């Protein structure tokens, strides 16, 4: 069964805050929101080059800020996790991230 939009948002929030242990106002959260990324699968489908070029708008200065390299690395690790698990014979479906 497919997840609703609200459930997908909850999955992504869970991954960011519980798995990656990021604060809810982190640059990754801001980047996710600015780039309309709604599920971990959106990240998995991106190339590493696309992840490196993600950015977000700073609300205080209205400037566009690139995602910090270390934070982009977290998204790359998340991207690598899905094929790793599939290789172990444990593919992750939408609900498997919770």
PyMOL commands that set and color helices and strands:
alter all, ss='L'
color gray80, all
select helices_A, chain A and resi 5-19+27-34+40-44+48-52+69-87+94-97
alter helices_A, ss='H'
color red, helices_A
select strands_A, chain A and resi 55-57+64-66
alter strands_A, ss='S'
color yellow, strands_A
deselect
rebuild
show_as cartoon
